[in-house]
Amino acid sequence: MSATSFYSDQARTPRRFSRNRLLYLIVSLYILVVSAIGLMVGQPLFTQTMTGLLTMGLTLAPTFLLVLYIWHFFNLAVIVRPERPIQRFFGDMRAGVLDGDKILNGTLALIAMVFFFSTFNFAKDKITYFQPFVWDSYFADLDRILHFGRAPHEWLYPLFGTPLATTALNAAYHFWFFLMYFLVFMACYDRRSRAQSTAFLFAVVICFVFGGNILATLLSSAGPVYYHEMGFGTDYVPLMDMLYRFNEISPVWALHVQEMLLEAHHMGGAIKGISAMPSMHVATTVVMTCYLFTWRRWAGWLMVGFTTIIMIGSVHLAWHYAVDGYLAIPVALVSWWLGQKLTRLVTATPEPGETA
């Protein structure tokens, strides 16, 4: 992925519509399966997918474009440094807008991913229809066994047990949403490193389906934040009390989201889907790390640090048991490997009118 790949492509590549056929097929099959599940439980899927599409189209995509334009101008002015950076900037913008092939195929891929994410959120909320939360006590015990008889958040307290540190971890945890969808947006439109971007999209889909749907159902758990609410005991009440105390001094936004998820679980609501094992925050951050290593090594190492922060935040903010993150790492690495395999399979098939 290149910093300028969204704007211009000096070495023009062939049309890529059919390159995305396998991605469209996988997403379409996934939507059909989840739609059938929705019919089984008496909750149609269509409304929720359209809501997700409108949210992305009307709010996130313009924001991503703005960030992209700012980054590209910075890259020209500071790194590339052409004689006329402003003229070059607008020229690149014009070339990007006029590249109908890239706009069409990128938009189709983006729409497919938006529908996928919306469908995933719908499916995630249906986990307890098939498997109630039964694994929490086992994961809590395993956490203590692996961490020398103490809960992982107790080990973290000396370093992160302050209101300011907790707010910082929460900010990083929320930033994951922007970064995740931004990289998906970039991968849809990227053309200079098409193979790696396609592998990333495949890996994201595989990771969410295998980790966030299949494993999440088989290992259904609610997480430490809901440990007491789901009837497993009071082990994590001190952690939650600490977070609420910190929130009185410095904001802990996770608490509001956790309350909304619990309310939706019991009564229905816009934000739904309680699931702890495996941690999809950690899993997808590892996938993003693999992707960014293919772009720049320094970006990959930055993401290694960000992955560590997400792992710590998932435990400290009571979203996850530590073992949720430990399992998420191999899930992500296998997803990335499979994503690359699928990409090689697709690129080995010649386009109409091309030779392999």
Buried (B, 14 or more C-beta within 10 A) or exposed (E): BBBBBBBBBEEEEEBBBBBBEBBBEBBEEBBEBBBEBBEEEEBEBEEBBEEBBEBBBEEBBEEBEEBBBEEBBEBBBEEEEEEEBEEBBEBBBEBBEEBEBBEEBBBBBBBBBBBBBBBBBBBBBBBBEEBEBEBBBBBBEBBBEEBEEEBBBBBBBEEBBBBEBBBBBBEBBEEBEEBBBBBBBBBBBBBBBBBBBBBBBBBBBBBBBBBBBEBBBEBBBBBBBBBBBBEBEEBBEEBBEBBEEBBEEBBBBBBEBBEBBBEBBEEEEEEBBBBBBBBBBBBBBBBBBBBBBBBEEEBBEEBEEBBEBBBBBBBBBBBBBBBBBBBBBEBBBBBBBBBBEBBEEBBEEEBEEEEE
